[in-house]
Amino acid sequence: MNMIEIIPAIDIIAGNCVRLEKGDFTKRKIYDTEPVEVAKRFEDAGLKRLHLVDLDGARTGKVANLKVLEDIAKSTQLIIDFGGGLRESKDVEMVLNAGAKMVNLGSMAIKNPHIVQILLDHFGSDCIILGADVKNESIAVNGWTEGASISLWAFLEDWAARGIKKVCCTDVSKDGMLAGPAFELYTTIMDDYPHIKLIASGGISKIEDVYQLNELGVPAVIIGKAIYEGRITLKELTSKFVVNN
């Protein structure tokens, strides 16, 4: 049986650990003012991975919370994937030099696909994660504030052919809502693209959601708000699931 990989999330606005609802920047909640301490708690619990999102960067198109990445990388051994504000190759090189092991590229894959292809060829498919943020089966960009005129399926088809092996898919309508993940969407993606490592994101509300994703064969899941709200404990996650693949 597949054992799903658990990836906790830290979303950053102005240096604070926050969560949004449906990607709405006006509906934010600050959970901690010390993201490094949050990352340490994840590591102390036995988790090995971290999904770090610069929401300021995602909205403005420029990495804004690099110091948070640097501090977490210096203070922990977590394997960090970083997203938000990455628009040019120099941005990717900057965050990798700051301690990220992987980058999550969404808007850049829409607006500058030739650069992403160069990065994919240079750094390899283990380093480059395709960010597929979805609203009504269409891709959303710039911190989910804009829609792109491309369907999720055309986007995945294109990048699978280009050599992408990891895809982080977030159903924006479910993100931060604690209403359950997009099970049908993820099942379809895995059926259509069996060679892609799918990272499910958005909507996780209880440990049973993780069980169901695991039973469906989803390789990895990002969990944020459910941890911060105490709906899922770190002990539950680390005692039952794979913490590093």
N, C-alpha and C positions, 0 to 999 in steps of 0.2 A: 504494500500500500504506500502511496505517496505520503511524505511527511512535509507539510507546508513550512516554509521558512518565515519566521516572525521578524518584521522590521518595524521598530517603533519610529514615530515621526516627531520632529520638532519643527514647527513653523515659526518664523521670526518676523516681527515687525518692530522696528526701532529698538532692537536688541532684546525684546521680550518674547517669551514663549507664548504663542497665542493659537487660537483656532477660529476659523471663520465658519459661517453657514452658507452653503451653496456658493462659495467663492465670493461672497458679498463683503467688501472691506468695511462697510458700515455696521456689519453684524459680527463684531469680533469680541473675543473674551480673552483676557490675559490670565494665564494659568501660573506663570512663574516669571520673575524678573531676572532669574539666573539660569539661562539655558545650559550652561556648563554643568551646574549641579544636577539638572534634570538628566543630562547625558550620563553623568557619573552614576546616578541611581539606576539607569538602564543597564549600565555595565556591571554594577555591583549585583544586580539581579541575575546576571548570567547571559544577558543578550550581547550579541557580537556586532550587530549591524545598526545603522542609523540612517534615516531618510531626513535630510536637513533642507528646508525650503526657505529661501530668502524672499518673503512675500513683497517686501519693499522693492526688491530687484525685479520680481516678476511684473509688478505694476509699472515701474518706471523704465525698464529695459536696461538697467545698469546695476551691477552687483553692489549692494549697499551694506551687507552685514558680513563682510569677509572676516572681520575680527572674531566674530562668533565661531566661524568655521575654524580659524586658526587656534582659538583657545580650546575648543573641544578636541581638536586633533592633538594638541599638546598635552591635554589633561587626561585623555583616555586612549585606549587601544581600539576603539570602535571603528569598524569599516564603514566609512561615510560615503553616501552618494548625495550629491548637492545639486539643487535646481533653483532657478529664479535669477533673472537678469543676465543670463548667458546669451549673448547675441553674436559674438565674434570669436574667432579662434583664440585670440589673446585672453579673452575672459575664461575660456576653458583651461588654458594653460595656467592662468593665475590661480584658479581654485584647486587645480590638481597640485600645484606647488604649495598651496596653503594647507594641504593635508587630506583633501578628498581623494578617494580611490576610484570613484565613478562620478559621472555627470549625467543629469537627467535633462534631455534636450527636447523641448516641445515647440515653442514659438520659433526657435531657430531652425528647426527642421521644416517649417512651413515657409519662412521668409528667406532663409539662406541655406537651402538644401545642399548646394555645392560645397559650402564650408563644412557642413555636417558630414558629408561624404568624405572629404579630406581628413577630418578628425577620426572618422570611423576607420579609414584605411590606415591612419598613422597609429592610433592608440589601440585599435582592435575592438571587437564586439563585446568583450568582457567589461570594457571601461565605459562604453557609450550606451546609455539607456534611452530609448525613445519614449518621450512623454506624450501619451495620447489622452488628453483631457477632453471629455465628450459631453456635449449638450445636444440632446435629441439626435444622437448618432452623427453629429457633425463636430469637427475639431474646434476647440476653443483655445485662444492664445492670449498672450499678455496678461497673465494672472487671471485668466477666465473672463476678462473684461471685454473681449472681442470674439466674434465668431469668424472662422475662416470658411471660405467657400469650397470646402472639401469634406467629403464624408469620411467617417472613421475607416470604412472598409477600403476606400481608395488609398487612404493614407497608409494603412497597414500593408496593403498589397505592394505599394511603391517601395516602402522601406524594407520589407521582407526580401524583395528582389535585390535591394542594394546591400544586403548583408547584415541587417540588424538582427540580433538574437535575443535582446531583452526589451520588453515593452511594459511600461508602467501605465496602466489604464485607470483613470479616475472618472466615474460618472458624477459630474459636477452637481447634478440635482440631488445626489445623495450625500455629498461630502459635508461632514459636520452635522448631519441631521440625525444620526443614530437610528436610522430607519431600516437598516439592513443593506447589504451590498447588492450589486447588480448581477445576481447569479446567472440569469439567462444570457446576458451580454458576455460574461466571461466564458460560459460554456461554448457559445458560438465562436468566440475568438480562438479558443483552444482546439475546437473541431476544425476550423478553417486553417489555422496556423500551428500545427502540432510541434513544429521545431522551434517555436519561439518560447522563451521563458516569460510567462505572464506574471506580472506583479500587480495584484489587485489592490485597489485603493478607494476608500470612500464608503461610508455607511456602516462600518462595523459597529455594532451596538452591544453585543454580548458574546460570550465564549462559544455559544452554539453557532453563531455565524462563522466562526473560524473552523469549527468542526465541519460545517457543511461545505465550506470552500475546500477543505482538506479532502473530503469525500469526493468532491467533483474533480480533484486532481490538480487544483490550482497550485503552482509551484511556490508562490510567495505572497505575503499580504503585508500591507502597511497599516498600522494601527495607531491612531492618534487620540482623538477625543474620548473614546471609550476608556482608555487608560487614565486620562486626566480626570474624567468624571467618576472614576472608581467603579465602572461597570465591568471591567475586566482587570484582574490583578496581574502584576508581573509574575507572581508565583504560579498562577494558573498557566500562563503562557510558557514559562521556562520549564515547568514540570511535565508538560504534555506534548510540546512541539519542538521541532528542530529550531535551534537558535542561530545556526550558521551552516549553510550548505557549501 
